[in-house]
Amino acid sequence: AAMSSGKKGARAAPKETGKPSTWGGTKEAAVTHDRFNLYAVTPLVILTLASYAVPSSQLTHTVLSYATMTYVLFDILYNLAVPQCQPNLMRWATIMLHHVVTVWLPLHPRLPLQ
């Protein structure tokens, strides 16, 4: 009999394999994407905090806008090149839709609203 961890409802961690899911996504592709996000999103968080800390700084807002747009455009390209970084087609499609809409948001300071 298998030994219990002592925690009620505890499950064994899934095996890390290179086997594709039904969508074709692999854990390796997902881990690579998550690692990229860890390093890419951290500066965006710092820029966001700086933007809140100095609300009158147009430079900070502009840098945040361009950095966010750059990140999202790069992530769109990455998801197009390596769609298996997402677990399934629905997740990929919703992320892509979200990213395309998000690209418009950083344009706000540059678009004249009349």
C-alpha positions as CSV (number, residue, x, y, z in Angstrom):
1,A,0.0,0.0,0.0
2,A,1.1,3.5,-0.8
3,M,2.1,5.7,2.1
4,S,0.0,8.8,2.8
5,S,1.6,12.2,3.2
6,G,-0.6,12.8,6.2
7,K,-2.5,15.6,4.6
8,K,-6.1,14.9,3.9
9,G,-6.8,15.1,0.1
10,A,-3.2,15.6,-0.8
11,R,-2.3,14.4,-4.3
12,A,1.0,13.5,-5.8
13,A,2.6,16.1,-8.0
14,P,2.1,15.5,-11.7
15,K,5.0,14.0,-13.5
16,E,7.1,16.4,-15.5
17,T,7.3,14.9,-18.9
18,G,7.8,16.2,-22.4
19,K,4.6,14.5,-23.6
20,P,2.3,16.8,-25.3
21,S,-1.2,17.4,-24.1
22,T,-4.2,17.1,-26.4
23,W,-3.5,20.6,-27.6
24,G,0.1,19.9,-28.1
25,G,1.3,22.0,-25.2
26,T,4.3,20.8,-23.2
27,K,5.4,21.5,-19.7
28,E,8.8,22.6,-21.0
29,A,7.2,25.3,-23.2
30,A,5.0,26.4,-20.4
31,V,7.9,26.6,-17.9
32,T,10.0,28.6,-20.4
33,H,7.1,31.0,-20.9
34,D,6.5,31.4,-17.2
35,R,10.2,32.0,-16.6
36,F,10.1,34.7,-19.3
37,N,7.1,36.3,-17.6
38,L,8.8,36.3,-14.2
39,Y,11.6,38.4,-15.5
40,A,9.6,40.5,-18.0
41,V,6.6,41.4,-15.7
42,T,8.7,42.4,-12.6
43,P,10.0,45.6,-14.2
44,L,6.5,46.4,-15.3
45,V,5.3,46.2,-11.7
46,I,8.1,48.4,-10.6
47,L,7.3,51.0,-13.3
48,T,3.6,50.8,-12.3
49,L,4.5,51.5,-8.7
50,A,6.8,54.4,-9.8
51,S,4.0,55.8,-11.9
52,Y,1.6,55.8,-8.9
53,A,4.3,57.2,-6.6
54,V,5.0,60.2,-8.9
55,P,1.6,60.8,-10.6
56,S,2.8,64.0,-12.2
57,S,5.7,62.3,-14.0
58,Q,4.8,62.2,-17.7
59,L,8.1,60.4,-18.4
60,T,7.3,57.6,-16.0
61,H,3.8,57.1,-17.5
62,T,5.3,57.1,-21.0
63,V,8.0,54.6,-20.2
64,L,5.4,52.4,-18.5
65,S,3.2,52.6,-21.6
66,Y,5.9,51.7,-24.0
67,A,7.3,49.0,-21.8
68,T,3.9,47.4,-21.5
69,M,3.2,47.6,-25.2
70,T,6.6,46.1,-25.9
71,Y,6.0,43.2,-23.5
72,V,2.6,42.4,-24.9
73,L,3.7,42.6,-28.5
74,F,6.6,40.3,-27.8
75,D,4.3,37.9,-25.9
76,I,1.9,37.9,-28.9
77,L,4.8,37.0,-31.2
78,Y,6.0,34.3,-28.8
79,N,2.5,32.8,-28.5
80,L,2.2,32.7,-32.3
81,A,5.7,31.1,-32.6
82,V,5.3,28.6,-29.7
83,P,1.5,28.1,-29.1
84,Q,2.2,24.9,-27.2
85,C,3.3,27.2,-24.2
86,Q,-0.4,27.3,-23.5
87,P,-2.3,24.3,-22.2
88,N,-5.1,24.3,-24.7
89,L,-6.5,26.1,-27.7
90,M,-9.2,28.0,-25.7
91,R,-6.5,29.4,-23.3
92,W,-4.3,30.4,-26.2
93,A,-7.2,32.1,-28.0
94,T,-8.3,34.1,-24.9
95,I,-4.8,35.2,-24.1
96,M,-4.3,36.3,-27.7
97,L,-7.6,38.3,-27.6
98,H,-6.6,39.8,-24.3
99,H,-3.2,40.8,-25.6
100,V,-4.6,42.4,-28.8
101,V,-7.0,44.5,-26.7
102,T,-4.2,45.3,-24.2
103,V,-2.0,46.7,-27.0
104,W,-4.5,49.5,-27.4
105,L,-4.4,50.6,-23.7
106,P,-0.8,51.9,-23.7
107,L,-1.6,53.9,-26.8
108,H,-4.1,56.0,-24.7
109,P,-1.6,58.8,-23.7
110,R,-0.6,59.2,-27.4
111,L,-4.0,59.2,-28.9
112,P,-5.8,62.6,-29.0
113,L,-9.3,62.0,-27.4
114,Q,-11.6,64.7,-28.7
